[in-house]
């Protein structure tokens, strides 16, 4: 989990304060060892208030990492 908050002094171009000036990231990952030389690591992230300005919808990011050792 990650939480970031922008300064309370932050203003939009018209000089108004942003109502939601934070970003929260929840992440779930697991390293699956398939063989002694191969592993897969799926990753899921859910981002609340991406960009910390309240202008974007929440986001779901999915990925996978593969590592091979020679």
C-alpha positions as CSV (number, residue, x, y, z in Angstrom):
1,X,0.0,0.0,0.0
2,X,1.1,3.5,-0.8
3,X,-0.4,6.8,0.2
4,X,0.6,10.2,-1.2
5,X,-0.8,13.6,-0.3
6,X,-0.2,16.8,-2.1
7,X,0.2,20.1,-0.1
8,X,-3.0,21.7,1.2
9,X,-1.7,24.9,-0.4
10,X,-2.1,23.5,-3.9
11,X,-4.6,25.4,-6.1
12,X,-6.1,24.9,-9.5
13,X,-5.6,27.5,-12.2
14,X,-8.6,29.6,-10.9
15,X,-7.1,29.6,-7.4
16,X,-9.5,27.1,-5.8
17,X,-8.1,24.3,-3.5
18,X,-8.4,20.8,-4.9
19,X,-10.9,18.8,-2.8
20,X,-9.1,15.4,-3.2
21,X,-5.4,15.9,-3.3
22,X,-4.2,12.4,-2.4
23,X,-3.4,9.2,-4.2
24,X,-3.7,5.7,-2.8
25,X,-2.2,2.5,-4.4
26,X,-3.1,-1.0,-3.3
27,X,-0.8,-3.7,-4.7
28,X,-0.9,-7.5,-4.7
29,X,1.9,-9.6,-6.1
30,X,3.3,-13.1,-5.8
31,X,6.5,-14.7,-7.1
32,X,5.7,-18.2,-8.4
33,X,8.8,-20.4,-8.9
34,X,7.9,-22.7,-11.7
35,X,11.4,-24.4,-12.1
36,X,14.8,-23.6,-10.5
37,X,15.5,-21.4,-13.6
38,X,12.0,-19.9,-14.3
39,X,9.6,-17.8,-12.3
40,X,6.5,-15.7,-12.9
41,X,5.4,-12.8,-10.9
42,X,1.8,-11.6,-11.5
43,X,1.0,-8.1,-10.2
44,X,-2.3,-6.2,-9.6
45,X,-2.5,-2.6,-8.6
46,X,-5.7,-0.6,-7.8
47,X,-5.1,3.2,-7.8
48,X,-7.6,5.4,-6.1
49,X,-7.6,9.0,-7.3
50,X,-4.7,8.7,-9.8
51,X,-2.7,11.9,-10.2
52,X,-4.0,13.1,-6.8
53,X,-6.1,15.8,-8.3
54,X,-9.5,14.2,-8.5
55,X,-9.7,14.6,-12.2
56,X,-9.3,10.9,-13.2
57,X,-11.3,7.7,-12.5
58,X,-9.8,5.0,-10.3
59,X,-7.5,2.6,-12.2
60,X,-6.8,-1.1,-12.2
61,X,-3.3,-2.1,-13.5
62,X,-2.5,-5.7,-14.2
63,X,0.9,-7.1,-15.2
64,X,3.2,-10.1,-15.1
65,X,6.9,-10.4,-14.9
66,X,8.9,-13.4,-16.1
67,X,12.5,-14.1,-15.1
68,X,14.8,-16.8,-16.5
69,X,18.2,-17.6,-15.0
70,X,20.8,-19.1,-17.2
